[in-house]
Amino acid sequence: MTKILLLSDTHSFIDEKILKYVKQADEVWHAGDIGDLSVTDAIQKIKPLRAVYGNIDDAKARLEFPLNNRFLCEEVDVLITHIGGYPGRYSPAIREEIYSNPPRLFISGHSHILKVMNDKKRGLLHMNPGAVGLHGFHKVRTMLRFEIDGKEIKNLEVIEFKR
């Protein structure tokens, strides 16, 4: 079983509240708009990190992290990208891959809106953890944590912080 902390849109912000949850996870996944790489450096000092760059990320972030990250976590095929949309409204940049070879778990960020949805047509679960940084229109900072146990995605929990 692997405990995952999923976050996005930190926009150069990380604090002890976030790091407390980092310490409880086995892996941390970041769905882009990292901002300053000090954010990912702080996470990587504590736990393994899988991340993608977002539209606000600079050349350094784009050298360190890919646009799309597809991998297996236990027996779950995962695809992470920053601007990905959601079921019924996938971004044109990723739509073809989702249609032709759907992952089991599709993760995106960008919208600053926490969303978890099933795509029954494609047999995938979509997650967007919202935004945990301070920059943006969101009123509540959010992250997700969950477990992957073999082929199963379970124990999904929303973590909220006031702005």
N, C-alpha and C positions, 0 to 999 in steps of 0.2 A: 504494500500500500504506500502511495506517495501523496504527501500533503502539499497542496499547491496554494500559494498566495498569488493572486492575479491583480495587477494594477495597471493603470494607464494614466497618461496626461498629468505627469508630475510637474511639468513645466519648471524644472530646476529646484523643486521643493522636496525635501525629505526631513522628517523629524523623528524624535524618539517614539512617538505614537505609532508611526508606520514601522519603524525598526523593531518594535516589540512584536509585531505580527510576523515580520521577516524571520525573527529568531524561532518562531513556532513552526515554520514551514520546513519542508524538505527541499523544495525548489521555489523560486520566485520567477514569475513570468510577467514581462512588461510589454504592453501593447502600444508603445510609441509615444511620441512627444515627451521625451525624456528631459530635454532642456540641457542643463549642464551635466557633463559626465560624472561629476562628483556624486550624483544620485545613484548611478549604477555602480560606481566604485564602492560606495558605502554598502550597497546590497551585496556585492560580490565578496566583500571582506567577511561576510557572515554566512551566506548561502549561495549555492549555484544559481545562476541567472540565465534565463533565455529571454531575449528581447528582440524587438524590431525598432527601426527608426520611424519617426513620424514627420509630418510636414514642417514642423518648426525646428527640427533637429539639424545641426550644422554638419559640415563635412567630416569632422572628427567622429561624430556619432554614426554617420553613414559609412565610415570606414570600419568601425567596430561592430556594427550590427547590420543585418540584412533588412531589405524592404519586406520580405515575406520569410517566415520561418516555419518549415514543415518538419515534423519529427514524430517519433513514437514515444509515448510515455506509457510504460508497461505495454498494454495491448491496445491503447487508444491512439489513433491517428489524429494529430493536432496540426492545425494551420493557424498561424497568427499573422496578422497584418494590421497596419494602423487604420487606413481608410478602407473599410471592407463592406460597409452597409450591414444589412441584416436580412433574414428570410423575406423574400418577396421584393426586396430592394437592394440587392447586392451591387457593389461598386463595379462598373464595367471593367476595371483593371484586374479584378479577381474572379469575376463571374464565370468565365470559361473554365477555369480550374475547378471551381466548386461544382459546376454542372457536369463536367467530364470525369472528374475523379474526386467526389466529395469526401472530405475528412469526416471523422466521427465528431470532432469538436472544432468549431470555427470561432476564433476570437478576433475581435477588432476593438479599437478605441475610437478616438477622434470626436465623437458626438458629445462627450461629457455627460451622457445619459446612460445610466445603468440599465441594462436590458439583458434578459435571459429568455431565449425562445427556441422552441423546437421547429425544425424544418422537416416536416413529415414527408414531403416529396423526395428529399435528398437523404433522409435518415441521419441528419446531423443535429447537434445541439449548438446553438449560437450563444456566446457570452460577450458582453461588453461591460467591463467593470465600472464604467463611469469615469470620473476624474478624481484623483486624490490630491492633486496640487491646489494651489491657491488662485491660480490664474484662470479666468473664464466666468461664464454666467451661472454656473451651478451653485446652488444654495447649500448643498450638503456634499461633503467629500466622501467618496465611496471606493471600496475595494471588494473583491470576492475571495473567499477561500473555499476549497473543496478538496475531495480526495479522489484519487484514481486507484482503483483496486482491480487489477487485471483489465477486463473490458468494461468495468463499471465506473461511472462518474457518480459520486454520491456525497452526501453531507454538505451540500452547497449552503454557504452562509454569506450574508451581506454584512459588511463592516462599514459603519458610518461614523463620520466625524463632523462636528460643526465647523463652519468656515472661520 
